[in-house]
């Protein structure tokens, strides 16, 4: 039993509670985007929030080990509690746990980079990744948002949406590839439809001119693509090798999918 009951009169208004929650989410999202410690004053500037509000929230989050200070200037980043929460999630989420085992097998058997990917907002993110033993390595930062048109997985993850919904979801600037080329939205929509029909997707030289990405869908009970398994390999892999890799991916993704 709590030592002191909180009455309705003592509870803050719903708008204030929501505002505080929103601020905490905004702090976490900005640190995730930065992937580096940020001073509280700079956080306040980026978020357009009052410094006093940010300092109060950050102090509370530091006390809870959700954030930690990293230098004498007061820069903050994620704390050890975040790692504990993430580890608990990974251990208890069936898909995440089984997918990790599948990635281990795929990378060991093929010497290719194997990844588990998903949709987050209007971007693609890598949830987990394993490198094979080969010399060719692709650096894939877990959690970094990537424009959907840059990836094979993105074409599968949007398969449940209508062309209008896809057009509304993707910002126009996301069709511009890292090398300066721009994909036509109509071409991307056609790719999404083809991936939906084929049940897999292969892209060449999109996010990197030297890479080929192969992806297969992990489906939920409704048949929608909840996540993808993908390989990232050199673009010069021959067609026979690609087919073999794709067969492995599809078998692993089917094993992870929920029964229809």
Secondary structure, DSSP 8 states (H G I E B T S, - for coil): --SS---TTTS--HHHHHHHHHHHHHHHHHHHHHTS-EEHHHHHHHHT--HHHHHHHHHHHHHTTSEEE-STT-EEEE-HHHHHHHHHHHHH-HHHHHHHHHHHHHHHHHSSEEEEEEEETTEEEEEEEE--SSS------TT--EEGGG-HHHHHHTTTS-HHHHHHHS-GGGGB-TTS-B--HHHHHHHHHHHHHHTEEEEESSSSTTEEEEEEEEE-TTS-EEEEEEEEEETT--HHHHHHHHHHHHHHHHHHS---
